[in-house]
Amino acid sequence: MARRLIAALLAAAPAPAAAAVPEAAPGAAYGPELEGFSYPYPVASYRFPSQRQTLRMAYMDVRPDRPNGRVAVLLHGKNFCAATWEATIGVLSRYGYRVIVPDQIGFCKSSKPAAYQFSFQQLARNTHDLLDSLGIRQATLIGHSTGGMLAIRYALMYPAATHQLVLVDPIGLEDWKARGVPSRSVDQWYAHELRTSADSIRQYEIQTYYAGQWRDGYEKWVQMLAGLYRGPGRAAVAWDSALLYDMIYTQPVVYELGALRVPTVLMIGDKDRTAIGKDAAPPDVRAQIGNYPALGHAAAQAIPHATLVEFPDLGHSPQLQDPSSFHDALLKALDNAPSPAP
């Protein structure tokens, strides 16, 4: 009954017009800020000074035709961009949310600085400053994968500005270094990233994200990423990616989950086996890390008053694998949130 009611509401409510993200042509090359790849909604730029340079943060700001007075901020993962939230943007807009979807610095359509001290604190500050520039004082943060790590850091730093936290297969729920995953230097990560291709992206995602299964609909997102590595900014993209991998590996959030003080929903695909650096880990370590059913339950116990939602047959990206089930669960979670502060 609940799913039918949600479906009826969504069908009846208009959504802002969006152009479907075009299929990325195999072999297409994009600029260092993903020039040449179209997003489903208009892209704006937030320019700001940071670490002795001026940076540009790309974002989509999608306003609903029938506002419900709430704001949702969608935070992408490491191998994703703001555009990969396309379906979720449409659902939340129809539900009355104003939806803000940034590309973080170092990713996709945003700046690729050659020298930047990447940290989750810095990315959280950048995101908070963007929202402040838009006059947004409180929002629901929905973070996927690395975006989940960022959402946790944001909520720890800005609890009053965080109405609700929704974590979709967040990484950082275990300390890979402490579990035995060997470290890589930034130079080693850079060499690793320079070898990135459509085939390597696809094979990684099949093995790690999708439990050995593949659908044609995932391919446009593979080509989106691969196009960055085919283009003239390949070296800059790979360098920032290396810096970001070092940030992710060295800054786990698992030790601070108990400090969260905002309503939190964990959405976990039980087939997910994501773990940074797993390919370099010894076989016995590799077999133990990235166990998302266990990680999800442990995180739900550590986070005060957290709610755990599991998708038994889905992997790292439930919003892409089964959008209908994911969005039903997401809307229910948002409906159960307390009213935002005035």
C-alpha positions as CSV (number, residue, x, y, z in Angstrom):
1,M,0.0,0.0,0.0
2,A,2.8,2.5,0.9
3,R,4.6,1.9,-2.4
4,R,1.4,2.3,-4.4
5,L,0.7,5.6,-2.5
6,I,4.2,6.9,-3.2
7,A,4.0,5.9,-6.8
8,A,0.6,7.7,-7.2
9,L,2.0,10.9,-5.5
10,L,5.0,10.9,-7.8
11,A,3.0,10.3,-10.9
12,A,0.7,13.2,-10.0
13,A,3.3,15.7,-9.1
14,P,5.2,17.6,-11.9
15,A,8.9,17.7,-11.8
16,P,11.3,20.3,-13.3
17,A,12.1,19.5,-16.8
18,A,15.3,17.5,-17.3
19,A,17.2,16.5,-20.3
20,A,18.2,12.8,-20.1
21,V,21.9,12.3,-19.8
22,P,22.9,11.2,-23.3
23,E,24.6,7.9,-23.9
24,A,28.3,8.6,-23.8
25,A,29.9,7.4,-27.0
26,P,32.5,4.7,-26.6
27,G,35.9,6.3,-27.1
28,A,34.7,9.8,-26.4
29,A,37.2,12.1,-24.8
30,Y,36.2,14.9,-22.4
31,G,38.0,17.9,-21.0
32,P,39.5,18.0,-17.5
33,E,36.3,19.5,-16.1
34,L,34.2,17.0,-18.1
35,E,33.7,19.4,-20.9
36,G,31.7,17.7,-23.7
37,F,29.6,15.6,-21.3
38,S,26.1,16.9,-20.7
39,Y,24.3,16.9,-17.3
40,P,20.6,16.4,-16.9
41,Y,20.0,19.9,-15.4
42,P,21.7,23.2,-15.8
43,V,25.2,23.4,-14.2
44,A,26.1,26.5,-12.1
45,S,29.5,27.4,-10.7
46,Y,30.5,28.5,-7.2
47,R,33.8,30.3,-7.3
48,F,35.7,30.6,-4.0
49,P,39.2,31.1,-2.6
50,S,40.8,28.1,-1.0
51,Q,44.4,27.4,-0.2
52,R,45.8,30.4,-2.0
53,Q,43.9,29.7,-5.3
54,T,40.5,30.4,-6.8
55,L,38.5,27.2,-7.4
56,R,35.3,26.5,-9.2
57,M,32.8,24.1,-7.8
58,A,30.1,22.9,-10.3
59,Y,26.7,22.1,-9.0
60,M,23.1,21.6,-10.1
61,D,20.3,23.5,-8.2
62,V,17.0,21.9,-9.1
63,R,13.9,23.7,-7.7
64,P,10.6,21.9,-7.6
65,D,7.3,23.2,-9.0
66,R,5.6,22.4,-5.7
67,P,8.1,23.0,-2.9
68,N,7.7,21.2,0.4
69,G,10.1,23.6,2.1
70,R,13.0,21.1,2.4
71,V,16.4,20.9,0.8
72,A,18.3,17.7,-0.2
73,V,22.0,17.7,-0.9
74,L,23.2,14.7,-2.9
75,L,26.9,13.8,-2.5
76,H,28.5,11.6,-5.2
77,G,31.1,8.8,-4.7
78,K,34.7,8.5,-5.8
79,N,33.9,6.8,-9.2
80,F,30.7,8.8,-9.7
81,C,29.7,12.4,-10.6
82,A,26.7,14.6,-9.8
83,A,25.0,13.4,-13.0
84,T,24.8,9.8,-11.7
85,W,22.1,11.1,-9.3
86,E,19.9,11.8,-12.3
87,A,17.0,9.6,-11.4
88,T,17.1,10.5,-7.7
89,I,17.0,14.2,-8.5
90,G,13.8,13.7,-10.5
91,V,12.2,11.7,-7.7
92,L,13.0,14.2,-5.0
93,S,12.0,17.1,-7.1
94,R,8.6,15.6,-7.7
95,Y,8.3,15.1,-4.0
96,G,8.8,18.8,-3.4
97,Y,12.5,18.9,-2.5
98,R,14.9,21.6,-3.7
99,V,17.9,19.4,-4.7
100,I,21.5,20.6,-4.7
101,V,24.0,18.3,-6.4
102,P,27.7,19.4,-6.3
103,D,30.7,17.9,-8.0
104,Q,33.4,18.1,-5.3
105,I,36.7,19.8,-6.0
106,G,38.9,17.3,-7.9
107,F,36.0,15.5,-9.5
108,C,34.0,15.7,-12.7
109,K,33.1,19.2,-13.7
110,S,34.8,21.0,-10.8
111,S,38.4,22.3,-10.6
112,K,41.4,19.9,-10.7
113,P,44.0,21.8,-8.6
114,A,47.6,20.7,-9.1
115,A,48.3,21.4,-5.4
116,Y,45.6,20.9,-2.8
117,Q,45.5,19.6,0.7
118,F,42.5,17.3,0.3
119,S,40.7,16.3,3.4
120,F,37.1,15.5,4.2
121,Q,37.1,18.5,6.5
122,Q,38.0,20.8,3.6
123,L,35.4,19.2,1.3
124,A,32.8,19.6,4.0
125,R,33.7,23.3,4.4
126,N,33.5,23.8,0.7
127,T,30.1,22.2,0.6
128,H,28.9,24.2,3.6
129,D,30.1,27.4,2.0
130,L,28.3,26.6,-1.2
131,L,25.0,26.1,0.7
132,D,25.6,29.2,2.7
133,S,26.1,31.2,-0.6
134,L,22.7,29.9,-1.7
135,G,21.0,30.9,1.5
136,I,20.5,27.3,2.7
137,R,20.8,27.0,6.5
138,Q,19.7,23.4,6.9
139,A,19.5,20.4,4.6
140,T,19.1,16.6,4.4
141,L,22.4,15.1,3.2
142,I,22.3,12.0,1.1
143,G,25.8,10.6,0.6
144,H,26.8,7.6,-1.5
145,S,30.1,5.7,-1.2
146,T,32.8,8.3,-0.7
147,G,30.0,10.9,-0.5
148,G,28.8,9.0,2.6
149,M,32.2,9.6,4.2
150,L,31.8,13.2,3.4
151,A,28.3,13.4,4.6
152,I,29.4,12.0,8.0
153,R,32.2,14.5,8.3
154,Y,29.8,17.3,7.3
155,A,27.2,16.2,10.0
156,L,30.0,16.0,12.6
157,M,31.2,19.5,11.8
158,Y,27.8,21.1,11.1
159,P,25.1,19.3,13.2
160,A,22.8,22.3,13.3
161,A,22.9,22.6,9.6
162,T,22.1,18.8,9.0
163,H,18.4,18.0,9.2
164,Q,18.9,14.3,8.4
165,L,21.7,12.0,7.2
166,V,21.1,9.3,4.7
167,L,24.2,7.1,4.0
168,V,24.0,4.9,0.9
169,D,26.7,2.2,1.0
170,P,29.2,4.6,2.6
171,I,32.8,3.6,2.6
172,G,35.1,4.3,5.5
173,L,33.1,2.1,7.8
174,E,36.3,0.1,8.5
175,D,39.9,1.2,8.7
176,W,41.6,-0.6,5.8
177,K,45.1,0.2,7.0
178,A,44.4,-1.3,10.4
179,R,42.8,-4.3,8.7
180,G,46.0,-5.0,6.8
181,V,45.6,-3.3,3.4
182,P,49.1,-2.0,2.5
183,S,49.5,1.7,1.8
184,R,50.3,3.2,-1.5
185,S,52.2,6.4,-2.0
186,V,50.5,9.2,-3.9
187,D,53.0,8.5,-6.8
188,Q,51.9,4.9,-6.8
189,W,48.3,5.9,-6.9
190,Y,49.0,8.3,-9.7
191,A,50.7,5.5,-11.8
192,H,47.7,3.3,-11.0
193,E,45.2,6.0,-12.1
194,L,47.1,6.6,-15.4
195,R,46.3,3.1,-16.4
196,T,42.5,3.7,-16.0
197,S,40.4,2.7,-19.0
198,A,36.8,1.9,-19.7
199,D,37.7,-1.8,-19.4
200,S,39.4,-1.4,-16.0
201,I,36.5,0.7,-14.7
202,R,33.9,-1.8,-15.9
203,Q,35.7,-4.9,-14.6
204,Y,36.3,-3.2,-11.2
205,E,32.6,-2.3,-10.9
206,I,31.4,-5.8,-12.0
207,Q,33.6,-7.5,-9.4
208,T,33.2,-5.1,-6.6
209,Y,29.9,-3.2,-7.0
210,Y,27.5,-5.4,-8.8
211,A,28.2,-9.0,-7.6
212,G,29.4,-10.2,-11.0
213,Q,26.4,-8.8,-12.9
214,W,26.3,-6.1,-15.5
215,R,23.5,-4.1,-17.2
216,D,23.8,-2.0,-20.3
217,G,22.4,1.0,-18.4
218,Y,25.7,1.2,-16.3
219,E,27.8,1.7,-19.4
220,K,27.2,5.4,-19.9
221,W,28.6,6.1,-16.5
222,V,31.7,4.0,-17.3
223,Q,32.2,6.0,-20.5
224,M,31.7,9.3,-18.6
225,L,34.7,8.4,-16.3
226,A,36.8,6.8,-19.0
227,G,36.4,9.9,-21.2
228,L,38.1,12.0,-18.6
229,Y,41.2,9.7,-18.9
230,R,41.1,9.9,-22.7
231,G,41.0,13.7,-22.8
232,P,43.7,16.4,-22.7
233,G,43.4,16.7,-18.9
234,R,44.3,13.1,-18.3
235,A,47.3,13.8,-16.2
236,A,45.5,16.4,-14.0
237,V,42.5,14.1,-13.5
238,A,44.8,11.1,-12.6
239,W,46.8,13.3,-10.2
240,D,43.8,14.6,-8.3
241,S,42.3,11.1,-8.2
242,A,45.6,9.9,-6.6
243,L,45.4,12.6,-4.0
244,L,41.8,11.7,-3.3
245,Y,42.5,8.0,-2.9
246,D,45.2,8.9,-0.3
247,M,42.6,11.0,1.5
248,I,40.1,8.2,1.6
249,Y,42.6,5.6,2.7
250,T,44.1,7.7,5.5
251,Q,40.9,9.3,6.9
252,P,38.4,6.6,8.0
253,V,35.3,7.8,9.8
254,V,34.5,4.6,11.6
255,Y,36.0,5.8,14.9
256,E,33.7,8.8,15.1
257,L,30.3,7.2,14.3
258,G,29.2,7.4,17.9
259,A,29.6,11.2,17.9
260,L,26.9,11.7,15.3
261,R,23.9,13.5,16.8
262,V,21.6,13.8,13.8
263,P,18.9,11.4,12.6
264,T,20.7,8.9,10.4
265,V,19.5,6.2,8.0
266,L,22.0,3.6,6.6
267,M,21.0,2.1,3.3
268,I,23.1,-0.9,2.5
269,G,23.3,-3.3,-0.5
270,D,24.3,-6.6,1.1
271,K,26.1,-7.7,-2.1
272,D,28.5,-4.8,-1.8
273,R,32.2,-5.7,-1.3
274,T,33.9,-2.3,-1.8
275,A,37.2,-1.7,0.0
276,I,39.9,0.8,-1.0
277,G,43.1,-0.9,-1.9
278,K,41.6,-4.4,-1.9
279,D,43.5,-5.3,-5.1
280,A,46.8,-4.9,-3.3
281,A,45.8,-6.7,-0.1
282,P,46.9,-10.2,0.8
283,P,44.3,-12.9,0.0
284,D,43.4,-13.5,3.6
285,V,42.8,-9.8,4.2
286,R,41.0,-9.4,0.9
287,A,38.5,-12.1,2.0
288,Q,37.7,-10.2,5.2
289,I,37.2,-6.6,4.1
290,G,34.3,-4.9,2.4
291,N,31.7,-7.2,4.1
292,Y,28.8,-4.7,3.9
293,P,26.2,-6.8,5.8
294,A,28.5,-6.9,8.8
295,L,29.7,-3.3,8.3
296,G,26.1,-2.0,8.0
297,H,25.0,-3.7,11.2
298,A,28.1,-2.5,13.1
299,A,27.6,1.1,12.0
300,A,23.9,1.1,12.8
301,Q,24.8,0.0,16.4
302,A,27.6,2.6,16.7
303,I,25.5,5.5,15.4
304,P,23.0,6.7,18.1
305,H,19.4,6.0,17.0
306,A,20.3,5.0,13.5
307,T,17.9,3.1,11.2
308,L,19.3,0.4,8.9
309,V,17.7,-0.4,5.6
310,E,19.1,-3.4,3.7
311,F,18.8,-4.5,0.1
312,P,19.6,-8.2,0.2
313,D,20.1,-8.6,-3.6
314,L,21.9,-5.3,-4.4
315,G,25.5,-4.1,-4.4
316,H,27.3,-0.8,-4.0
317,S,24.9,1.4,-6.0
318,P,21.3,0.5,-5.1
319,Q,20.1,3.7,-6.7
320,L,21.4,2.5,-10.1
321,Q,20.7,-1.2,-9.7
322,D,17.0,-1.0,-8.5
323,P,15.9,2.6,-8.6
324,S,12.3,1.8,-7.8
325,S,13.1,-0.1,-4.6
326,F,15.8,2.4,-3.6
327,H,13.5,5.4,-4.1
328,D,10.6,3.9,-2.2
329,A,12.9,3.2,0.7
330,L,14.5,6.7,0.5
331,L,11.1,8.5,0.5
332,K,9.9,6.5,3.5
333,A,13.1,7.4,5.3
334,L,12.6,11.1,4.5
335,D,9.0,11.0,5.5
336,N,10.0,9.6,8.9
337,A,12.4,12.4,9.6
338,P,11.6,15.1,12.2
339,S,10.4,18.5,11.0
340,P,13.3,20.8,10.1
341,A,14.3,23.6,12.4
342,P,12.7,26.9,11.7
